[in-house]
């Protein structure tokens, strides 16, 4: 009898703190969506536009705005955040922050993404916007700019609150934007464990991460009102699928269902699809979104995005998204805390995230200008999308021979990150030659190659130019 009573008591504690929940606790309707992340095509949906409680899927937006704030120079990964009494008092799931203590933002990001810490999420919001209420307004503003038309946020963590609602469609879109808008931070969601400064934490999504082939994120959620939610992403070869479940009956049921949806996505998605990613959101001076999904009445949204907003560290030049996206591909499973590769890559990412000496300018709305006389037609410039087989019409910079293909790729990535404005339009290329693997930047003019190599040599980096 004692053992039985103890088991019932422990089960009650687990239910109270969200570890498990009986089926009757969850009255939320089921909703789901499957999307081909490469082009945003919906492959399956059910109740996808029904407004429901998102639970901790909310933290996806908290993290998206944190990444945006780093990009715009509002805050850095190493900013020391003072924990408020409000943040420290948040109920579980928690990192265990104490009021009045300080902790680096990088640890709060890990705690929110991996442990789903409510205290960490609130601390992030207060550090960026001054208060959780102001941060929630920014969350909703950003949601509109991203096209999440049926989402309203009231807090940074996702605990149930009146009016705090989203949809399976909107959260799937947000998951896709995290993958492509901030690939330099997306690896956070794939870590099974991590150092969060005051504790080592384990991923709430580790079952899917460790059992489903290709899974690399992103976020779980649970409250009694919401049921068991999950947005999951997986990549196999060139294909990337995002699947979302709202209103799962249990964590096991939710995990199984989301893996079935991912299977469905890989079966239905074509092998080769052109990657179509939307531009980063922009905002007017009054804080309102500017763009395709938030164009003021009477104004026509631009059909094509102008030059992407500059990312930090590039001296005003945009970062080649492929450089950042290739980080996860280059290090793969080795990207875990404590390893040498993880330390190297995290240092490189910190460099990318570091603001420039000058504050990043607030993005200005795009206003249609007076029409100008039609220019004289010019030949279309050639867009280089892959390495030329001959290289006869291109100059470039060789970094020398490396012992392996992986070492050459890694050298190219590290060099591209360190010289963002120099190689942002160059093509990275590894050639297997007799004595090793030649790491090269191709697709450059003779002048570009000469100046790029001179910059590297000034930093004691060996290089030489090549040409036709």
N, C-alpha and C positions, 0 to 999 in steps of 0.2 A: 504493500500500500504506500509506503514511504517513497519507493522508487517511482511509482505511478504519479503520485502527487508532485514529486520533483520534476518529472517530465512535463506535466501540465503547466507547472509554474514557469519552466524555461521556455516552453512554447509561447506562453503569454507574453514573456519579455521580448521574444523574437518578433512577435506580431506587433507589439507596441513600437519597437524601433525599426520596423520595416524590413527585417530579415526574411520573414515569411509572412504569408497572409492566406487565410482560408478563402475558398472560392466565393463564399457568400459576402466577404468584405468588399469585393470588387464588383461594383454595379456599373462600371464604365462600359460604354459600347466599344466594340472592337472596330478598329480602323487600320488600314494598311496601305502602303504604296511601295512600288518597285520602280526604280528609275535607272536608265542608262546614264551614268554620270558624265560620259564624254560629251553628250549633246543635250542632256536634259530630257530625253524622250521618256514618257511614262509607259512602262511595260505592263503594269497591273495596278489597279487601285480598288479600294473598297472603303466607302464612307470617308474618302480622303479629304473632303472639305467640311466635315463635321467638326465644329469647335469643341475641343475637349481639354481637359487638364493635362499640360505637358509634363508635369513633375520635373525631375532634374534634367530633362532634355533642355530646359531653360538655360542651363549652364553653357550650352553650346553658343548661345547669343552672348552671354557674359564673357566668354573667352574670345569670341569673334571681336567684340568691342575692345577687349584688352589688347588683342593683336593690332587692331586699328590704331589704338592710342599709342602703342609703341612705334608704329610706322609713322605717325604724324608728329612724333617727338613730345607727346604729352607726358610720357612716363617711360622708364626703362626697365629692363629685366632685373636690374640690381637696385632699383629704388627700394628703400627701407620703408615699409608700410607699418604705421602704428595701428594696432588692433583696437577698435572701439568696443565699448561695453555692448553695444547693439550686435556687433558681429560675433563677439565671444559668447553671447547668450543664445545663438541660433541652436535649435534642436538637432539631433542626429539626422543624417550622417554628418560627422564633424571631423576636422583634423585635430581639434583639441587646443585651439588658440585661447590665450588668456588676455583679458583686457589690459591695455597699457603696454603690452610687449610689442616689439618690432620684428618684422620678418620680411625677407626679400620677396619681391613680386614673383620671381621665377618659382619659388616654392608654393606660393598661393595658386599659381596657374596649374602646377602639377596636382595639387590637392583637389582643385575643382574638377580637373579633367579626369583624373584617375580614381581618386577616393570619393568624388562627388561631395566634397565637404561644403556644407551650407555656410559654415562660418568663414571659410576661405572665399566663397563666392561673394558674400556680403562685403568682406574686407576689400576685395578687388573693386567692387562697384563704388564704395565710399572713397577709395584712394583716387579713382579716376574722376568722379563727378561730385564729390563732396558729401553726398548723401545717397542712401539707397533709392529714395523716391526720385531724385534727379537722374540717377543712373537708369532706373526703370523707364523713365521718359525717353532717354537716349536709346534704350533697347527697342522701344516701339518705333521710334523715328527710323532707326537703322533697319528694322524689319520692313517698314514701308519702302525704303530705298532698295531693298533686296527683292521686292516683289511679294513679300509675305503679307498679303492683304487681309487675312483673317486671323492675325495674331496680335494680341495685346499683352504686354508684360506689366506686372505690378511689383515684382521683386527680382532679385538677382539669382535666387537659388531654386525656385520652382515649388516651394511648399504651397499648399492650396490657399488661394485667396480669391475673393470675388473679382470677376473680370479678368483674371489671369488665365488666358486661354490661347490655344493654337490648334493646328490641324496636322494631320499626317503629311499632307502635301507641303505645307509651309516648312515643317521640320526636315523633310527630305531635301527641299531646296537649300535650307541652311546648312545641312550636312555637306551638300555638294559645294557650296561656297567656301566652307572651311577647307575642303580638300584642295581647291584650285586657287582661292584668293590668298591663302596663307600656308603654302606647302612647307615653308621653313619651320612651322610650328606644329603641323599636323601630326608629326611622329609622336607627340605627347600622348595621343589617344591610343597608340599601339603598345605602350609600355605596360608590361604585366605588373612590374613593381617599379618603385622610384623612391628617391630620397626627397622628402618634403621638408627638410630642414630640422624639424623637431621630431620626425618619425619616418620610418620606412612604410610606405603605403602599398596596397595591392589594388589592382584594377577591378572595378565592379563588373567589367565586361570580359573578364579573363576566360570564361568558359568558351565564348564564341571565338575569342582571339586565339586560343590554344587548340581548338578542335576543328575549326572550319578553315579549309585550305584557302589561303589568300586574304583572310580577314585581317584588317589593319586598323580598326576603330569602329564606331566612334563613341556613343554615349548611351548609358542606361538611365532609367528613371522609375521611381515608384512612390506613390502615395495611395492611400485608401481610395481617394476620389478618382484617381487616374488609373489605377491598376498598374500592371507591369509594362513599361514602355521601353523601346529600344530603337535607335537609329544605328544601323550597322553598314559598314562599307567593306568591300572585298575587291581585290584586283587579281586577275589571272591573265598573264600576257598583256595584250593591249586593252583588254576589256576591264572596266570597273563598274560595279553595280552597287547601288545604295538601296537598302530595304528598310522600311520603317513599320513598326508595330505599336499601336496604342491599345490599351485596355486588355493586356494579357492576363490570364487567370492566375499564373504563377511565374516565377522566374524560369523554371524549367520549360514550361509551355511556351513562354515568350521566346526563349532561346531557340527551341526547336522550330517554332514557326518562322522566325526570322531567317534561319538557315534554309528552310524550305523555300522562302521567298527569294533568297539569294540564288538558290539553284534554279528557280524559275527564271530569274533575270538572266543568268548565264546561258540558259537554253534559248531564250527568245532574242537576246541581243545579237546583232550581226558581229562577225569577227572584226571587221574593219569599218570604223566610223570616224569621220573628220571631227577633231576636237573643237568644240565651240564653247568658249568660256566668256561670260559677260564681263564688262569692265567693273572696276571697283566702284562702290557707291560714292556719290558726291553730294554735298549739302550746301544750301544757301547760307547767307550770313545770319539769317534768323534761326538756323538749325534745322529747317525743313529739308526733306530729301529733294534732290534734283536728279532727274533721270527718267528712264523709260516708264517706270512704274509710279512716278510721283510728279508728273509734269503738270504745272498749273494750268487751269482751264484757259483755252484760247491760245496756248503755246504748243508748238509741235516739237516733240522730242527729236534730238538728232538721230539720224539713221545709222551713223557710224560713230563710235567712240573716238575722241581725240586721243593724243598720247596718254598712256596710263599715268596715274599719279605716281610721282617718284617715290621709290622706297628709300628708307634711310641708308646712309653709307655710300651712296652712289654719286655724291656730288651733283645731284640734279638729274642723273641719268636713271631710267627705269631699269630694274633688275630683270634679266632674262629669266622668265618663269621656269624654263627648262632647267636652269642651273639649280634652282631651289627644289624643284620637284624631283630632280635626280639624286638628291641627297639620300632619300629613303632607299632608292634603288641601289645606290652605290654601297651602302653599309648593311642593308638588309637586316637580318636578325641580330647582327652584332650591335645594333643600336640599343643597348641596354645600359642602365646606370652601372658605373664601376669599371667598365671596360675602357681600354685605351682609345678605341675607335669612338666610343660615345663621348669621351672627354674632348677629343679633337673636333668632332662635329658640333658638339654643343658650344665650344669656343667659337667656331666659325659662325654658328647661328647667332651667338651673342654679338659678333662683329656686325652681321647683317642688321640686327635689330637695333644697334646703337644709333641714336639720333645723330645727325650731322651737327657741325658747329653752329650752323644757322638753324633757327626753328623752322620746321616745315611749314610752308604757307598753307593757309586754309584754302581748300579747293573752291574755286569760283564756279558759279553756275554758267553753263554754256548758253550764250545768248546769240540768236541769229543776227549776223551782220548784214549790212546793205549789200545787195548783189553787185558783183564786180563784172567787168566785161569778160567774156569767155576767153580763156587763155588759148594760145596757139597749141594744138594737139602735139604732145610729145610721146615718144615711144614709151611703153610701159616698162618700168624698171624690173629687172629679173629678181624674183624672190627666191632666195636659196633656202630650200627646206631640208636638204640632206646633202651629204658630202658628194662632190663631183667625183666620178670614177677616175678622172685623169688629173684633176687639179690644175689643168693647164692655164686656166684663166683667173687663177686666184693666187694671192700672196698670203702669207701667214707667218706664225711664230711657232717654232719647235722648242719644247722644254727639255728635250733629250730623251734618251732611251731609259725605260723602266723595266724591272725584272718580270712584271706580270701585267696583264690587261687591267686587273683591278687597281694596281698601283698607279698605272697611267691615268685611269679615270679619276682616281682620288686626287692626284696631283692637279689635273685640269680643274676639278671642282674647287679645290682649295685656292688655286690661283685666280679663278673667276670670281670667287667670293672676295678675295683680297683686292682685286682690281675691277670692281663692278663697272665703272665708267669706261674702262679700257676694252673689255672683251664682251660687253653686253650684246653686241650684234655679231660676234664671231661664232663660228661653228666649231664645236669641240670634236676632235677626231683622234682615234687611236689606231695606229697602223702596226700590223705585225710584220716586223722585218727580221732579217737573219739573226741579229744579235739581241733582240728584245722587242719592246713595244714602244713605239715613238708617240709621245703625247704632244699633240699639235692643236693650235687654233688656226682654222682656215677661213676662207671666205672674206679676206681683208684686202684693202688696197695696199699698194706698196708703201705709201706714206703711213697708213695706219699700222702696218706691221712694224715698220722701223721705229715709230714712236712708242709702240707697245713694248717692244723688246728693250728699248732704252729705259723705259720706266722700270721694267723688271731688273735690268742690270744695275740700276741705281739702288735697288734693294738687295743686291748681291744674289739675285736669282739668275741662274744660268739659262741662256736662251740663244737662239739664232733665227734669223729670218730665212724664208724660202720663197720661191716664186716659180713662174712658168719657165 
